[in-house]
C-alpha cells in the first residue's frame, strides 16, 4: 500500500499540494484554502476509492487505472 500512497503523494506535490503525515499516521493534503485529511493510509479498496474521490474533489488530477 505504501507504493500507492507514494504515487498519490507525488502526484499531489506536482500539482501544488502540500502533503505531510502526522505523528499519529494521518495524511494531510493542502492546497490553498482546501485541506483533505485521511485518518490513516488507506488499506482496503473501498478506503482507496473514498480517498481518491476526496482528493479529486479538492482538485487533484489523478488518472484512472489504465490511463
Predicted model as a PDB file, atoms N, CA, C, CB and O in Angstrom, pLDDT in the B-factor column:
MODEL        1                                                                  
ATOM      1  N   UNK A   1       0.809  -1.198   0.000  1.00 58.00           N  
ATOM      2  CA  UNK A   1       0.000   0.000   0.000  1.00 58.00           C  
ATOM      3  C   UNK A   1       0.851   1.261   0.000  1.00 58.00           C  
ATOM      4  CB  UNK A   1      -0.920  -0.001   1.189  1.00 58.00           C  
ATOM      5  O   UNK A   1       0.411   2.318  -0.452  1.00 58.00           O  
ATOM      6  N   UNK A   2       2.061   1.145   0.504  1.00 66.00           N  
ATOM      7  CA  UNK A   2       2.929   2.321   0.558  1.00 66.00           C  
ATOM      8  C   UNK A   2       3.246   2.824  -0.843  1.00 66.00           C  
ATOM      9  CB  UNK A   2       4.226   2.000   1.309  1.00 66.00           C  
ATOM     10  O   UNK A   2       3.349   4.032  -1.055  1.00 66.00           O  
ATOM     11  N   UNK A   3       3.404   1.913  -1.806  1.00 88.00           N  
ATOM     12  CA  UNK A   3       3.690   2.338  -3.173  1.00 88.00           C  
ATOM     13  C   UNK A   3       2.554   3.170  -3.749  1.00 88.00           C  
ATOM     14  CB  UNK A   3       3.947   1.130  -4.057  1.00 88.00           C  
ATOM     15  O   UNK A   3       2.790   4.162  -4.440  1.00 88.00           O  
ATOM     16  N   UNK A   4       1.339   2.768  -3.467  1.00 91.00           N  
ATOM     17  CA  UNK A   4       0.173   3.549  -3.935  1.00 91.00           C  
ATOM     18  C   UNK A   4       0.168   4.932  -3.316  1.00 91.00           C  
ATOM     19  CB  UNK A   4      -1.145   2.823  -3.599  1.00 91.00           C  
ATOM     20  O   UNK A   4      -0.039   5.930  -4.007  1.00 91.00           O  
ATOM     21  N   UNK A   5       0.395   4.991  -2.020  1.00 93.00           N  
ATOM     22  CA  UNK A   5       0.391   6.291  -1.347  1.00 93.00           C  
ATOM     23  C   UNK A   5       1.529   7.153  -1.889  1.00 93.00           C  
ATOM     24  CB  UNK A   5       0.523   6.117   0.191  1.00 93.00           C  
ATOM     25  O   UNK A   5       1.362   8.362  -2.052  1.00 93.00           O  
ATOM     26  N   UNK A   6       2.681   6.545  -2.169  1.00 94.00           N  
ATOM     27  CA  UNK A   6       3.786   7.300  -2.765  1.00 94.00           C  
ATOM     28  C   UNK A   6       3.352   7.936  -4.081  1.00 94.00           C  
ATOM     29  CB  UNK A   6       5.006   6.387  -2.993  1.00 94.00           C  
ATOM     30  O   UNK A   6       3.674   9.095  -4.343  1.00 94.00           O  
ATOM     31  N   UNK A   7       2.630   7.197  -4.903  1.00 93.00           N  
ATOM     32  CA  UNK A   7       2.160   7.723  -6.189  1.00 93.00           C  
ATOM     33  C   UNK A   7       1.190   8.880  -5.989  1.00 93.00           C  
ATOM     34  CB  UNK A   7       1.489   6.614  -7.008  1.00 93.00           C  
ATOM     35  O   UNK A   7       1.255   9.881  -6.703  1.00 93.00           O  
ATOM     36  N   UNK A   8       0.297   8.744  -5.027  1.00 95.00           N  
ATOM     37  CA  UNK A   8      -0.670   9.810  -4.748  1.00 95.00           C  
ATOM     38  C   UNK A   8       0.054  11.050  -4.234  1.00 95.00           C  
ATOM     39  CB  UNK A   8      -1.729   9.338  -3.719  1.00 95.00           C  
ATOM     40  O   UNK A   8      -0.252  12.166  -4.654  1.00 95.00           O  
ATOM     41  N   UNK A   9       1.001  10.862  -3.339  1.00 95.00           N  
ATOM     42  CA  UNK A   9       1.747  11.996  -2.780  1.00 95.00           C  
ATOM     43  C   UNK A   9       2.539  12.707  -3.875  1.00 95.00           C  
ATOM     44  CB  UNK A   9       2.699  11.522  -1.655  1.00 95.00           C  
ATOM     45  O   UNK A   9       2.526  13.936  -3.945  1.00 95.00           O  
ATOM     46  N   UNK A  10       3.220  11.957  -4.723  1.00 93.00           N  
ATOM     47  CA  UNK A  10       3.999  12.565  -5.811  1.00 93.00           C  
ATOM     48  C   UNK A  10       3.082  13.364  -6.735  1.00 93.00           C  
ATOM     49  CB  UNK A  10       4.760  11.478  -6.617  1.00 93.00           C  
ATOM     50  O   UNK A  10       3.401  14.494  -7.103  1.00 93.00           O  
ATOM     51  N   UNK A  11       1.949  12.782  -7.109  1.00 93.00           N  
ATOM     52  CA  UNK A  11       1.003  13.485  -7.979  1.00 93.00           C  
ATOM     53  C   UNK A  11       0.504  14.769  -7.308  1.00 93.00           C  
ATOM     54  CB  UNK A  11      -0.189  12.567  -8.332  1.00 93.00           C  
ATOM     55  O   UNK A  11       0.411  15.814  -7.952  1.00 93.00           O  
ATOM     56  N   UNK A  12       0.189  14.687  -6.037  1.00 95.00           N  
ATOM     57  CA  UNK A  12      -0.318  15.860  -5.318  1.00 95.00           C  
ATOM     58  C   UNK A  12       0.730  16.966  -5.231  1.00 95.00           C  
ATOM     59  CB  UNK A  12      -0.769  15.464  -3.914  1.00 95.00           C  
ATOM     60  O   UNK A  12       0.423  18.136  -5.461  1.00 95.00           O  
ATOM     61  N   UNK A  13       1.950  16.602  -4.903  1.00 95.00           N  
ATOM     62  CA  UNK A  13       3.016  17.607  -4.791  1.00 95.00           C  
ATOM     63  C   UNK A  13       3.274  18.260  -6.147  1.00 95.00           C  
ATOM     64  CB  UNK A  13       4.318  16.965  -4.249  1.00 95.00           C  
ATOM     65  O   UNK A  13       3.464  19.474  -6.221  1.00 95.00           O  
ATOM     66  N   UNK A  14       3.283  17.473  -7.214  1.00 93.00           N  
ATOM     67  CA  UNK A  14       3.478  18.033  -8.562  1.00 93.00           C  
ATOM     68  C   UNK A  14       2.390  19.038  -8.917  1.00 93.00           C  
ATOM     69  CB  UNK A  14       3.503  16.912  -9.604  1.00 93.00           C  
ATOM     70  O   UNK A  14       2.620  19.957  -9.702  1.00 93.00           O  
ATOM     71  N   UNK A  15       1.205  18.862  -8.338  1.00 94.00           N  
ATOM     72  CA  UNK A  15       0.078  19.736  -8.644  1.00 94.00           C  
ATOM     73  C   UNK A  15      -0.111  20.843  -7.610  1.00 94.00           C  
ATOM     74  CB  UNK A  15      -1.184  18.921  -8.747  1.00 94.00           C  
ATOM     75  O   UNK A  15      -1.154  21.496  -7.576  1.00 94.00           O  
ATOM     76  N   UNK A  16       0.888  21.047  -6.780  1.00 95.00           N  
ATOM     77  CA  UNK A  16       0.880  22.190  -5.879  1.00 95.00           C  
ATOM     78  C   UNK A  16       0.318  21.957  -4.493  1.00 95.00           C  
ATOM     79  CB  UNK A  16       0.134  23.255  -6.493  1.00 95.00           C  
ATOM     80  O   UNK A  16       0.117  22.911  -3.742  1.00 95.00           O  
ATOM     81  N   UNK A  17       0.060  20.709  -4.139  1.00 97.00           N  
ATOM     82  CA  UNK A  17      -0.408  20.408  -2.789  1.00 97.00           C  
ATOM     83  C   UNK A  17       0.777  20.331  -1.836  1.00 97.00           C  
ATOM     84  CB  UNK A  17      -1.209  19.086  -2.766  1.00 97.00           C  
ATOM     85  O   UNK A  17       1.869  19.909  -2.219  1.00 97.00           O  
ATOM     86  N   UNK A  18       0.552  20.740  -0.599  1.00 98.00           N  
ATOM     87  CA  UNK A  18       1.485  20.447   0.477  1.00 98.00           C  
ATOM     88  C   UNK A  18       0.983  19.152   1.099  1.00 98.00           C  
ATOM     89  CB  UNK A  18       1.580  21.634   1.541  1.00 98.00           C  
ATOM     90  O   UNK A  18      -0.209  19.020   1.379  1.00 98.00           O  
ATOM     91  N   UNK A  19       1.876  18.200   1.316  1.00 98.00           N  
ATOM     92  CA  UNK A  19       1.465  16.900   1.850  1.00 98.00           C  
ATOM     93  C   UNK A  19       2.387  16.524   2.993  1.00 98.00           C  
ATOM     94  CB  UNK A  19       1.482  15.804   0.746  1.00 98.00           C  
ATOM     95  O   UNK A  19       3.608  16.638   2.886  1.00 98.00           O  
ATOM     96  N   UNK A  20       1.788  16.071   4.097  1.00 98.00           N  
ATOM     97  CA  UNK A  20       2.598  15.566   5.195  1.00 98.00           C  
ATOM     98  C   UNK A  20       1.809  14.523   5.969  1.00 98.00           C  
ATOM     99  CB  UNK A  20       3.046  16.713   6.126  1.00 98.00           C  
ATOM    100  O   UNK A  20       0.586  14.425   5.859  1.00 98.00           O  
ATOM    101  N   UNK A  21       2.547  13.747   6.754  1.00 97.00           N  
ATOM    102  CA  UNK A  21       1.930  12.737   7.610  1.00 97.00           C  
ATOM    103  C   UNK A  21       2.165  13.149   9.057  1.00 97.00           C  
ATOM    104  CB  UNK A  21       2.509  11.304   7.325  1.00 97.00           C  
ATOM    105  O   UNK A  21       3.276  13.513   9.443  1.00 97.00           O  
ATOM    106  N   UNK A  22       1.105  13.086   9.843  1.00 98.00           N  
ATOM    107  CA  UNK A  22       1.207  13.467  11.250  1.00 98.00           C  
ATOM    108  C   UNK A  22       1.870  12.353  12.058  1.00 98.00           C  
ATOM    109  CB  UNK A  22      -0.186  13.790  11.826  1.00 98.00           C  
ATOM    110  O   UNK A  22       2.066  11.243  11.562  1.00 98.00           O  
ATOM    111  N   UNK A  23       2.207  12.660  13.289  1.00 97.00           N  
ATOM    112  CA  UNK A  23       2.815  11.653  14.178  1.00 97.00           C  
ATOM    113  C   UNK A  23       1.895  10.456  14.409  1.00 97.00           C  
ATOM    114  CB  UNK A  23       3.172  12.287  15.521  1.00 97.00           C  
ATOM    115  O   UNK A  23       2.358   9.344  14.663  1.00 97.00           O  
ATOM    116  N   UNK A  24       0.595  10.698  14.317  1.00 97.00           N  
ATOM    117  CA  UNK A  24      -0.385   9.623  14.540  1.00 97.00           C  
ATOM    118  C   UNK A  24      -0.731   8.859  13.267  1.00 97.00           C  
ATOM    119  CB  UNK A  24      -1.650  10.198  15.136  1.00 97.00           C  
ATOM    120  O   UNK A  24      -1.569   7.957  13.296  1.00 97.00           O  
ATOM    121  N   UNK A  25      -0.095   9.211  12.152  1.00 96.00           N  
ATOM    122  CA  UNK A  25      -0.294   8.475  10.908  1.00 96.00           C  
ATOM    123  C   UNK A  25      -1.327   9.039   9.961  1.00 96.00           C  
ATOM    124  CB  UNK A  25      -0.664   7.113  11.221  1.00 96.00           C  
ATOM    125  O   UNK A  25      -1.568   8.457   8.904  1.00 96.00           O  
ATOM    126  N   UNK A  26      -1.948  10.163  10.309  1.00 98.00           N  
ATOM    127  CA  UNK A  26      -2.908  10.790   9.399  1.00 98.00           C  
ATOM    128  C   UNK A  26      -2.151  11.496   8.273  1.00 98.00           C  
ATOM    129  CB  UNK A  26      -3.825  11.797  10.162  1.00 98.00           C  
ATOM    130  O   UNK A  26      -1.042  11.991   8.471  1.00 98.00           O  
ATOM    131  N   UNK A  27      -2.763  11.534   7.100  1.00 98.00           N  
ATOM    132  CA  UNK A  27      -2.197  12.238   5.953  1.00 98.00           C  
ATOM    133  C   UNK A  27      -2.960  13.534   5.747  1.00 98.00           C  
ATOM    134  CB  UNK A  27      -2.244  11.358   4.673  1.00 98.00           C  
ATOM    135  O   UNK A  27      -4.189  13.559   5.817  1.00 98.00           O  
ATOM    136  N   UNK A  28      -2.225  14.612   5.490  1.00 98.00           N  
ATOM    137  CA  UNK A  28      -2.838  15.914   5.260  1.00 98.00           C  
ATOM    138  C   UNK A  28      -2.407  16.399   3.882  1.00 98.00           C  
ATOM    139  CB  UNK A  28      -2.438  16.941   6.374  1.00 98.00           C  
ATOM    140  O   UNK A  28      -1.217  16.453   3.570  1.00 98.00           O  
ATOM    141  N   UNK A  29      -3.393  16.749   3.064  1.00 98.00           N  
ATOM    142  CA  UNK A  29      -3.173  17.292   1.719  1.00 98.00           C  
ATOM    143  C   UNK A  29      -3.779  18.681   1.710  1.00 98.00           C  
ATOM    144  CB  UNK A  29      -3.805  16.374   0.590  1.00 98.00           C  
ATOM    145  O   UNK A  29      -4.975  18.837   1.958  1.00 98.00           O  
ATOM    146  N   UNK A  30      -2.968  19.696   1.426  1.00 98.00           N  
ATOM    147  CA  UNK A  30      -3.470  21.070   1.460  1.00 98.00           C  
ATOM    148  C   UNK A  30      -3.030  21.815   0.201  1.00 98.00           C  
ATOM    149  CB  UNK A  30      -2.969  21.806   2.730  1.00 98.00           C  
ATOM    150  O   UNK A  30      -1.876  21.750  -0.220  1.00 98.00           O  
ATOM    151  N   UNK A  31      -3.993  22.522  -0.379  1.00 97.00           N  
ATOM    152  CA  UNK A  31      -3.687  23.432  -1.492  1.00 97.00           C  
ATOM    153  C   UNK A  31      -4.595  24.631  -1.332  1.00 97.00           C  
ATOM    154  CB  UNK A  31      -3.885  22.741  -2.905  1.00 97.00           C  
ATOM    155  O   UNK A  31      -5.819  24.512  -1.380  1.00 97.00           O  
ATOM    156  N   UNK A  32      -3.985  25.783  -1.142  1.00 95.00           N  
ATOM    157  CA  UNK A  32      -4.771  26.992  -0.910  1.00 95.00           C  
ATOM    158  C   UNK A  32      -5.577  26.859   0.368  1.00 95.00           C  
ATOM    159  CB  UNK A  32      -5.700  27.274  -2.098  1.00 95.00           C  
ATOM    160  O   UNK A  32      -5.038  26.526   1.424  1.00 95.00           O  
ATOM    161  N   UNK A  33      -6.859  27.120   0.267  1.00 96.00           N  
ATOM    162  CA  UNK A  33      -7.740  27.047   1.433  1.00 96.00           C  
ATOM    163  C   UNK A  33      -8.363  25.672   1.623  1.00 96.00           C  
ATOM    164  CB  UNK A  33      -8.828  28.074   1.313  1.00 96.00           C  
ATOM    165  O   UNK A  33      -9.110  25.457   2.577  1.00 96.00           O  
ATOM    166  N   UNK A  34      -8.063  24.742   0.724  1.00 96.00           N  
ATOM    167  CA  UNK A  34      -8.674  23.414   0.759  1.00 96.00           C  
ATOM    168  C   UNK A  34      -7.731  22.419   1.425  1.00 96.00           C  
ATOM    169  CB  UNK A  34      -9.036  22.942  -0.667  1.00 96.00           C  
ATOM    170  O   UNK A  34      -6.564  22.315   1.049  1.00 96.00           O  
ATOM    171  N   UNK A  35      -8.239  21.691   2.412  1.00 97.00           N  
ATOM    172  CA  UNK A  35      -7.463  20.676   3.112  1.00 97.00           C  
ATOM    173  C   UNK A  35      -8.255  19.376   3.156  1.00 97.00           C  
ATOM    174  CB  UNK A  35      -7.099  21.144   4.542  1.00 97.00           C  
ATOM    175  O   UNK A  35      -9.437  19.368   3.497  1.00 97.00           O  
ATOM    176  N   UNK A  36      -7.592  18.282   2.808  1.00 98.00           N  
ATOM    177  CA  UNK A  36      -8.174  16.946   2.931  1.00 98.00           C  
ATOM    178  C   UNK A  36      -7.309  16.174   3.911  1.00 98.00           C  
ATOM    179  CB  UNK A  36      -8.265  16.210   1.536  1.00 98.00           C  
ATOM    180  O   UNK A  36      -6.088  16.125   3.759  1.00 98.00           O  
ATOM    181  N   UNK A  37      -7.931  15.572   4.911  1.00 98.00           N  
ATOM    182  CA  UNK A  37      -7.202  14.784   5.901  1.00 98.00           C  
ATOM    183  C   UNK A  37      -7.683  13.345   5.846  1.00 98.00           C  
ATOM    184  CB  UNK A  37      -7.383  15.368   7.326  1.00 98.00           C  
ATOM    185  O   UNK A  37      -8.879  13.073   5.949  1.00 98.00           O  
ATOM    186  N   UNK A  38      -6.735  12.424   5.681  1.00 98.00           N  
ATOM    187  CA  UNK A  38      -7.038  10.991   5.724  1.00 98.00           C  
ATOM    188  C   UNK A  38      -6.553  10.497   7.076  1.00 98.00           C  
ATOM    189  CB  UNK A  38      -6.357  10.193   4.525  1.00 98.00           C  
ATOM    190  O   UNK A  38      -5.398  10.728   7.434  1.00 98.00           O  
ATOM    191  N   UNK A  39      -7.407   9.824   7.832  1.00 97.00           N  
ATOM    192  CA  UNK A  39      -7.042   9.439   9.197  1.00 97.00           C  
ATOM    193  C   UNK A  39      -5.902   8.428   9.246  1.00 97.00           C  
ATOM    194  CB  UNK A  39      -8.243   8.871   9.905  1.00 97.00           C  
ATOM    195  O   UNK A  39      -5.230   8.306  10.270  1.00 97.00           O  
ATOM    196  N   UNK A  40      -5.677   7.706   8.158  1.00 96.00           N  
ATOM    197  CA  UNK A  40      -4.583   6.731   8.076  1.00 96.00           C  
ATOM    198  C   UNK A  40      -4.376   6.391   6.609  1.00 96.00           C  
ATOM    199  CB  UNK A  40      -4.891   5.436   8.921  1.00 96.00           C  
ATOM    200  O   UNK A  40      -5.191   6.766   5.766  1.00 96.00           O  
ATOM    201  N   UNK A  41      -3.309   5.695   6.299  1.00 96.00           N  
ATOM    202  CA  UNK A  41      -3.084   5.221   4.935  1.00 96.00           C  
ATOM    203  C   UNK A  41      -4.197   4.239   4.575  1.00 96.00           C  
ATOM    204  CB  UNK A  41      -1.674   4.551   4.790  1.00 96.00           C  
ATOM    205  O   UNK A  41      -4.425   3.273   5.303  1.00 96.00           O  
ATOM    206  N   UNK A  42      -4.888   4.473   3.470  1.00 95.00           N  
ATOM    207  CA  UNK A  42      -5.960   3.558   3.077  1.00 95.00           C  
ATOM    208  C   UNK A  42      -5.443   2.128   2.927  1.00 95.00           C  
ATOM    209  CB  UNK A  42      -6.602   4.024   1.767  1.00 95.00           C  
ATOM    210  O   UNK A  42      -4.334   1.903   2.443  1.00 95.00           O  
ATOM    211  N   UNK A  43      -6.261   1.170   3.349  1.00 95.00           N  
ATOM    212  CA  UNK A  43      -5.877  -0.238   3.272  1.00 95.00           C  
ATOM    213  C   UNK A  43      -6.760  -1.026   2.310  1.00 95.00           C  
ATOM    214  CB  UNK A  43      -5.936  -0.866   4.649  1.00 95.00           C  
ATOM    215  O   UNK A  43      -6.257  -1.790   1.487  1.00 95.00           O  
ATOM    216  N   UNK A  44      -8.055  -0.845   2.411  1.00 95.00           N  
ATOM    217  CA  UNK A  44      -8.983  -1.614   1.570  1.00 95.00           C  
ATOM    218  C   UNK A  44      -9.263  -0.858   0.275  1.00 95.00           C  
ATOM    219  CB  UNK A  44     -10.310  -1.898   2.327  1.00 95.00           C  
ATOM    220  O   UNK A  44      -8.983   0.335   0.158  1.00 95.00           O  
ATOM    221  N   UNK A  45      -9.809  -1.565  -0.671  1.00 95.00           N  
ATOM    222  CA  UNK A  45     -10.191  -0.935  -1.933  1.00 95.00           C  
ATOM    223  C   UNK A  45     -11.185   0.191  -1.725  1.00 95.00           C  
ATOM    224  CB  UNK A  45     -10.774  -1.963  -2.876  1.00 95.00           C  
ATOM    225  O   UNK A  45     -11.087   1.244  -2.355  1.00 95.00           O  
ATOM    226  N   UNK A  46     -12.138  -0.034  -0.843  1.00 97.00           N  
ATOM    227  CA  UNK A  46     -13.143   0.988  -0.550  1.00 97.00           C  
ATOM    228  C   UNK A  46     -12.501   2.250   0.024  1.00 97.00           C  
ATOM    229  CB  UNK A  46     -14.187   0.440   0.428  1.00 97.00           C  
ATOM    230  O   UNK A  46     -12.865   3.363  -0.355  1.00 97.00           O  
ATOM    231  N   UNK A  47     -11.553   2.075   0.931  1.00 97.00           N  
ATOM    232  CA  UNK A  47     -10.862   3.233   1.514  1.00 97.00           C  
ATOM    233  C   UNK A  47     -10.091   4.002   0.444  1.00 97.00           C  
ATOM    234  CB  UNK A  47      -9.904   2.781   2.632  1.00 97.00           C  
ATOM    235  O   UNK A  47     -10.061   5.232   0.470  1.00 97.00           O  
ATOM    236  N   UNK A  48      -9.468   3.289  -0.494  1.00 95.00           N  
ATOM    237  CA  UNK A  48      -8.734   3.952  -1.570  1.00 95.00           C  
ATOM    238  C   UNK A  48      -9.673   4.744  -2.464  1.00 95.00           C  
ATOM    239  CB  UNK A  48      -7.961   2.930  -2.399  1.00 95.00           C  
ATOM    240  O   UNK A  48      -9.365   5.873  -2.845  1.00 95.00           O  
ATOM    241  N   UNK A  49     -10.809   4.162  -2.798  1.00 95.00           N  
ATOM    242  CA  UNK A  49     -11.784   4.865  -3.638  1.00 95.00           C  
ATOM    243  C   UNK A  49     -12.260   6.134  -2.934  1.00 95.00           C  
ATOM    244  CB  UNK A  49     -12.989   3.945  -3.971  1.00 95.00           C  
ATOM    245  O   UNK A  49     -12.357   7.188  -3.563  1.00 95.00           O  
ATOM    246  N   UNK A  50     -12.555   6.047  -1.652  1.00 97.00           N  
ATOM    247  CA  UNK A  50     -13.003   7.221  -0.901  1.00 97.00           C  
ATOM    248  C   UNK A  50     -11.915   8.288  -0.840  1.00 97.00           C  
ATOM    249  CB  UNK A  50     -13.419   6.820   0.515  1.00 97.00           C  
ATOM    250  O   UNK A  50     -12.199   9.478  -0.983  1.00 97.00           O  
ATOM    251  N   UNK A  51     -10.666   7.863  -0.627  1.00 96.00           N  
ATOM    252  CA  UNK A  51      -9.557   8.817  -0.540  1.00 96.00           C  
ATOM    253  C   UNK A  51      -9.346   9.529  -1.875  1.00 96.00           C  
ATOM    254  CB  UNK A  51      -8.262   8.100  -0.111  1.00 96.00           C  
ATOM    255  O   UNK A  51      -9.194  10.750  -1.909  1.00 96.00           O  
ATOM    256  N   UNK A  52      -9.336   8.773  -2.972  1.00 95.00           N  
ATOM    257  CA  UNK A  52      -9.122   9.378  -4.288  1.00 95.00           C  
ATOM    258  C   UNK A  52     -10.279  10.311  -4.633  1.00 95.00           C  
ATOM    259  CB  UNK A  52      -8.969   8.287  -5.374  1.00 95.00           C  
ATOM    260  O   UNK A  52     -10.055  11.381  -5.199  1.00 95.00           O  
ATOM    261  N   UNK A  53     -11.507   9.929  -4.305  1.00 95.00           N  
ATOM    262  CA  UNK A  53     -12.662  10.816  -4.547  1.00 95.00           C  
ATOM    263  C   UNK A  53     -12.516  12.126  -3.783  1.00 95.00           C  
ATOM    264  CB  UNK A  53     -13.977  10.118  -4.141  1.00 95.00           C  
ATOM    265  O   UNK A  53     -12.759  13.202  -4.329  1.00 95.00           O  
ATOM    266  N   UNK A  54     -12.121  12.030  -2.530  1.00 97.00           N  
ATOM    267  CA  UNK A  54     -11.958  13.245  -1.719  1.00 97.00           C  
ATOM    268  C   UNK A  54     -10.865  14.136  -2.300  1.00 97.00           C  
ATOM    269  CB  UNK A  54     -11.625  12.882  -0.255  1.00 97.00           C  
ATOM    270  O   UNK A  54     -11.022  15.355  -2.367  1.00 97.00           O  
ATOM    271  N   UNK A  55      -9.763  13.527  -2.718  1.00 97.00           N  
ATOM    272  CA  UNK A  55      -8.662  14.310  -3.280  1.00 97.00           C  
ATOM    273  C   UNK A  55      -9.030  14.911  -4.632  1.00 97.00           C  
ATOM    274  CB  UNK A  55      -7.417  13.441  -3.422  1.00 97.00           C  
ATOM    275  O   UNK A  55      -8.648  16.040  -4.938  1.00 97.00           O  
ATOM    276  N   UNK A  56      -9.761  14.167  -5.427  1.00 95.00           N  
ATOM    277  CA  UNK A  56     -10.235  14.728  -6.698  1.00 95.00           C  
ATOM    278  C   UNK A  56     -11.174  15.897  -6.446  1.00 95.00           C  
ATOM    279  CB  UNK A  56     -10.944  13.649  -7.540  1.00 95.00           C  
ATOM    280  O   UNK A  56     -11.141  16.894  -7.168  1.00 95.00           O  
ATOM    281  N   UNK A  57     -12.002  15.777  -5.433  1.00 95.00           N  
ATOM    282  CA  UNK A  57     -12.896  16.873  -5.071  1.00 95.00           C  
ATOM    283  C   UNK A  57     -12.142  18.117  -4.644  1.00 95.00           C  
ATOM    284  CB  UNK A  57     -13.821  16.440  -3.967  1.00 95.00           C  
ATOM    285  O   UNK A  57     -12.647  19.234  -4.760  1.00 95.00           O  
ATOM    286  N   UNK A  58     -10.931  17.919  -4.150  1.00 96.00           N  
ATOM    287  CA  UNK A  58     -10.075  19.046  -3.741  1.00 96.00           C  
ATOM    288  C   UNK A  58      -9.235  19.570  -4.908  1.00 96.00           C  
ATOM    289  CB  UNK A  58      -9.151  18.621  -2.588  1.00 96.00           C  
ATOM    290  O   UNK A  58      -8.473  20.525  -4.755  1.00 96.00           O  
ATOM    291  N   UNK A  59      -9.384  18.930  -6.089  1.00 94.00           N  
ATOM    292  CA  UNK A  59      -8.680  19.430  -7.267  1.00 94.00           C  
ATOM    293  C   UNK A  59      -7.531  18.577  -7.761  1.00 94.00           C  
ATOM    294  CB  UNK A  59      -8.172  20.762  -6.985  1.00 94.00           C  
ATOM    295  O   UNK A  59      -6.854  18.956  -8.716  1.00 94.00           O  
ATOM    296  N   UNK A  60      -7.294  17.440  -7.141  1.00 94.00           N  
ATOM    297  CA  UNK A  60      -6.211  16.571  -7.602  1.00 94.00           C  
ATOM    298  C   UNK A  60      -6.619  15.905  -8.903  1.00 94.00           C  
ATOM    299  CB  UNK A  60      -5.856  15.507  -6.534  1.00 94.00           C  
ATOM    300  O   UNK A  60      -7.706  15.336  -8.999  1.00 94.00           O  
ATOM    301  N   UNK A  61      -5.750  15.974  -9.905  1.00 92.00           N  
ATOM    302  CA  UNK A  61      -5.980  15.313 -11.186  1.00 92.00           C  
ATOM    303  C   UNK A  61      -5.196  14.013 -11.166  1.00 92.00           C  
ATOM    304  CB  UNK A  61      -5.557  16.223 -12.401  1.00 92.00           C  
ATOM    305  O   UNK A  61      -4.025  13.981 -11.543  1.00 92.00           O  
ATOM    306  N   UNK A  62      -5.842  12.943 -10.728  1.00 81.00           N  
ATOM    307  CA  UNK A  62      -5.190  11.652 -10.625  1.00 81.00           C  
ATOM    308  C   UNK A  62      -5.841  10.732 -11.645  1.00 81.00           C  
ATOM    309  CB  UNK A  62      -5.291  11.068  -9.176  1.00 81.00           C  
ATOM    310  O   UNK A  62      -7.050  10.512 -11.570  1.00 81.00           O  
ATOM    311  N   UNK A  63      -5.089  10.186 -12.596  1.00 71.00           N  
ATOM    312  CA  UNK A  63      -5.690   9.407 -13.685  1.00 71.00           C  
ATOM    313  C   UNK A  63      -6.332   8.106 -13.224  1.00 71.00           C  
ATOM    314  CB  UNK A  63      -4.649   9.099 -14.716  1.00 71.00           C  
ATOM    315  O   UNK A  63      -5.939   7.520 -12.216  1.00 71.00           O  
ATOM    316  N   UNK A  64      -7.326   7.671 -13.984  1.00 51.00           N  
ATOM    317  CA  UNK A  64      -7.953   6.390 -13.748  1.00 51.00           C  
ATOM    318  C   UNK A  64      -6.927   5.285 -14.040  1.00 51.00           C  
ATOM    319  CB  UNK A  64      -9.233   6.225 -14.626  1.00 51.00           C  
ATOM    320  O   UNK A  64      -5.971   5.509 -14.784  1.00 51.00           O  
ATOM    321  N   UNK A  65      -7.119   4.118 -13.468  1.00 47.00           N  
ATOM    322  CA  UNK A  65      -6.245   2.978 -13.743  1.00 47.00           C  
ATOM    323  C   UNK A  65      -6.279   2.686 -15.236  1.00 47.00           C  
ATOM    324  CB  UNK A  65      -6.677   1.723 -12.920  1.00 47.00           C  
ATOM    325  O   UNK A  65      -7.348   2.677 -15.846  1.00 47.00           O  
ATOM    326  N   UNK A  66      -5.124   2.449 -15.819  1.00 46.00           N  
ATOM    327  CA  UNK A  66      -5.034   2.117 -17.225  1.00 46.00           C  
ATOM    328  C   UNK A  66      -4.896   3.312 -18.148  1.00 46.00           C  
ATOM    329  CB  UNK A  66      -6.215   1.347 -17.615  1.00 46.00           C  
ATOM    330  O   UNK A  66      -4.752   3.134 -19.357  1.00 46.00           O  
ATOM    331  N   UNK A  67      -4.935   4.504 -17.622  1.00 50.00           N  
ATOM    332  CA  UNK A  67      -4.777   5.680 -18.484  1.00 50.00           C  
ATOM    333  C   UNK A  67      -3.325   6.034 -18.655  1.00 50.00           C  
ATOM    334  CB  UNK A  67      -5.533   6.870 -17.919  1.00 50.00           C  
ATOM    335  O   UNK A  67      -3.002   6.997 -19.349  1.00 50.00           O  
TER     336      UNK A  67                                                      
ENDMDL                                                                          
END                                                                             
